[in-house]
């Protein structure tokens, strides 16, 4: 009898837990969105919106922080810290800057500002444990690596990885620096390759497989990985393609390259951002010029892509875009038309349908809190 009572008690507890979980999901009606901008067109820095999950509307715009050209933002894994690069070249001579903010109740409080040791930083990333922060300096052609302190601020013992010395025939343009399988991957738009680095004796040095190479003139910009990190999807800015790399025997090898713009498109177009849906079934990329989001279905076994179609971004020059945590919406920052556009995402088909838009000068980075 005691055993049956214990089982019944546990079942009731489990049932109540599920009910409470469902109620919590029902109660969650909004997400917080931070927006980085260029500030030479009327913007003042980082903005904060409430995103209504029921209606797909962005509401209650507020200036979260006054900062020059915060073109890329990222949050620490615990969401207590935000890092924002200022895409400038005059913080110090030929240097941009990175600002650390403490995040409490979605309010930003500045903790510190440091040099990025290179001009025009365009990307900031954090590793999974939150103790390493990377910044890619586009014009500087290098990457700065910082150790994050317990309060989220950055220490002064910075490692600089210089790509300018790697190739005398090309101009280095580091565009993204992120960690995959414990190694540091840096996409260099100017060198047409992704450089790989492993941590050895506390410093990052070239890995045994030193680089992943794309086509000459492709211009690798950003990349994402499958959840198991078996596949890397690289969006190439200059030739409007996506290249798939597959992990085999501890090394990544090029699998296939796909066009992102339509065959009948006339004019110039340049890729910008790339993301996988939360379930990994669909891959999305932005085209600046054609002004579309290209949609691919992902074969999770082979990593290959099947074109689903393209959706107009309802604006001009789509930069960064973001898929909300529920996976039901896609939000696009259109830099030149000064608006953020919200699309409803069909989670079964991967397709997008327009929902709403808001005006904001030169939005370029969208990050859900």
N, C-alpha and C positions, 0 to 999 in steps of 0.2 A: 504493500500500500504506500509506504514511504517513497519507493522508487517511482510509482505512478504519479504521486503528487509532485515529485521533483520534475518529472518530464512535463507534466501539465503546466507547472510554474514556468519552466523554461520556454515552452511553446507560447504561453501568454506574453512573456517578456519579448520574445522575438516578434510576435505579431504587433505589439505596441510600438516596438522600434521601427518596424516597417511603416506603420501608420504615421508615426512622427516624421519619418524621413520623407514620406509623400507630402505631408503637410508643409514641411520646410521647402520642398520643391515648388509647391503651389504658392507659398508666400514670397518666394524670390521672384520679384517682378521686374528687376532692373539690374544692370551691370554698370560699372563706372568705366568710362573711356577717357584716356589721356591722349592729347593730340600735340605732336611737335610740329612746328611751322618754320618757314623762313620769315624773317622780321623786316624785310625791306619793302613790304607791300601793305603795311597797316597792322600787321600782327605784332603782339608784344611778347610772345614766348610760348609757354606750355598752357594748353587749355584743358578743362575738365568738363565732361558731359555725363549726364545720366542717360543710359540707353534703356528704353522701355522694351522689355522682352515680349510684351503682348502686342504692341502696336508697331514696333520697329522704328520708333521715333527717337531722335536725339534731342534731349531736353536740358534745360537749366545750365546753359553755358556759363562757365566761370573761368577767369584767368587764374591758373594754378600757380604760375611762377613767371616772373619777368626775367627773360634770359635771351641773349642774341642767338638767332639761327639754331634752335634746338632741333636739328634735322633727324636725329635718331635717339630713341629712348629705350631703355630696358629696365626691367624690375628684377630684384634679387629673388631667389627661389622662395624665400619666406614672405615676400611682398612687403617687407619693412623698409626697403631702400630702393630708390630710383636713381639711375645714372643717365645723364643727358649730355651728349656732345654738343658743343657749339661749333658749327661748321664755318670757321673763320681762319685767318692766317696772321692775326695780329694780337693774339692774347699775349704772346711774347713774339719776338721776331720769327716769322715763318712758322708759328705754332698755333694750333687750335687749343680748345680747353674742354675739360670734362667736369661737370658739376655733380656732386653727390647730394641727394635729397633724402631726408628721413620722411617716411610715409606713415602718418597716423590718422586714422579715420578719413582716409583718402585725401588728407591735406598734406602739402609739401612744405618741408622746412629745410632750408639750405644748411648743409653740414660743412662742405668744403669745395674748393675749386682748384684744379691742377692743370698743368700743361699736358697736352697729348704728345709732345715732342715731334710734331709733324703738322703740316698745314692741311686745313680743311678735312677734319675727321668726319666720316660719314656713317660709321657703324660702331655700336658698343654692345658687347655681349658678356654674359656671365656663365661660368661653368655650373654644373648640376649641384655641387656642394656649396656654391656661393662664395668661395674664397679666392677666386681668380676672376679678374675683369679684363677684357680685351678691347682695344680701340684700333680701328683701321683708319689710317690717315691717307686720304685719296691723293692729294697733291704731294704730300710728303713721301709717299711711296714706302711707308713703313707701318709697323704695328707696335703699339705699346701694351705691355702686360703689367697689371698691377695686382698686388696682394690686397684683399679686402680685410679690414679689421673687424672686430666684433661688432662695432657700432655701424658697420657698413662703409665707413670712410676708407679712403685708399691710402696705403702706405707709400713712402717715397722711394722704396727700393724697386724701381721700375726696370723691366727688361725691354730693350728696343730691338725688334727684328727688322733689319733694313733690307728691302728688296731692290733698292737702286743699284746695289753692287752685283746683282745676280745676272744682269743682262745689259750690256753696253749698247746694243742695237735697238732696244725698246725702252720705253719710259714706264717705270713701275707705277701702278695705281692700285694700292691695296683697297679692297672694297668691302670685305667681310672677313671676320675672324671668329671661328667657333670651334667647339670641341666635339669630336666624334671618336667613340671607342677609346677615350682617354688621350687622344692626340689632338694637336692644334692644327686646324685646316684654315688656310688663308687664301681666299680667291683674289687673284690679281688681274684686274681688267686689262691692264697694259701689257702684261707678260703672257696672256692667254694660257694661264695654267693656275691650278690650285696647289700651293706649296703645303707640305706636311712637316710637322715638327713633333718630336717626342720629348718628354721631360726627362732629362738626365742630370743627376746631381743638382737638382733644384733649378735648372735652366732648360729652356726649350731649344733643342738642336735639331737639325734636319733628320727626318726619319729614314729608315732603310729604303722605303719607297718615298722618294723625295717629293714627287709631284704627280698630279693628275693633269693631263694635257688635253685641251680642247682645240678646235680648228683655229688656224691662223686668222687673226682678226675677229674672232668670236666675241671676246670681251666678257669673260665670266664675271657676274655681278654678285648674285646671291645664290644660296643653295639650301636645301632641306634634306632630311633623311627619313627613311621609313622608320617605324617604331623600333624594329630590331637592328637598325643601322646597317642593314645588308645592302641597301640601295641609297645612292646619293643622286639627287636631282638638281642640276645646275642650270640656272637661267642665264643666257648669254645676251648681254645688252646690245652689242653692235651688229650681230647678224640675225637677231630675233629667232633664237632657237633654245631648246632645252635639251641638255645632254644627260643621259642616264649612265651612272657608273654602278658596277656590281662588285661586291666584296667576294673574293675568291682566294683562299689560301693566305689570308691576312693582308691581301693587297686589293685595291680597287682598280677595276679595268673598265674602259669605255664600252658600253653596251649598244647604245643607239642614240641618234640625235633627231629631234623633231622640230618642225617649223611651228612658230607661234602665230604668225599672221597669215591671212587668207592669200591664196595664190593670185587672186585678181585685185589685191590691194595695190594702189598706185601711190607712191610717195615714200617718205622716210618714216621709219618706226624703230623705236628702241625699247627693249624689254626693261622692266624695273624690278618687280618683286615676285616671289614665288612662295606658295604655301600648300600643304596637304590638308585635307579635311581631317577632323579629329579621329575619324574611323579609318583613315588611310586609304579610302576607296577612290578619292578624287583629288586631282592636282590642278591648281589654279595659278595663272601667271598674268601679269599686266603688260600691256603693249602701249607705249607712249608714241602717239602718231596715228596708229590705227585706232587708238583710244578704246580698247576692248580688254576684257578678261577672257583669256583662252581657258577652256575646260577640257581636261583629259580624265578618262577613267583609268585606274591603275590596276594592273594584274599583280596581285600581291605575291604570287609565286615566282613569276619571271621578272617582275619589275617593269615590264613594257607598258606603253601608253596607247590608249585608243582615243582619238579625237571625238569629243562630244559636240563641241561647237564654240562659239564666241558670243559674248554679250557686251553691248555698248555700255560704257561706264557713265553715260549721261553727263559727260564733262570732258575736259581737256587735260591731257598729260597726267595719267594715273600713276602715282608713285607707289608708296607702301599701301598695302591693304591688310585687313585683319578679319579672321573668322571668329565670331563670338564664341565663348566657352561652350555654349549649348550646341554649336555646329549648325544652327538654324539660319544664321544671318552672315552676310559678307559685307563689310564696309570698306569703301574705297576713298582714298584721299586724292582728289584731282587738283594738282598744284596750280595750273594755269587758269582754270575756270573758277578757282577759289570756292570749291564746295566739297562736301563729304556726302557720298551717296550710299544709301542702304539698300541691299538686295536681300530678299528671302531666298534661302537655299533649299531646294528639293533634296532631302537627304538620301532619297532612293535613286534619283536620276542624276543628281549633281548639278542640275540646271539652276539658273538664277532668274528672279523676277523683281523688277523695280518696286520699292516700297516708299522711300522718302529721301529727302536731301536737306542739308542745311548749308548756309553760306559761312565761309571762314577764309580769311586771306591766306593763301599759300600753304595749305595743309600738306604735310609730307610724311608724317609717321603717326600710326594709330596703335595704341597699346591698351588692351583691356586690363583692368586692375585685378 
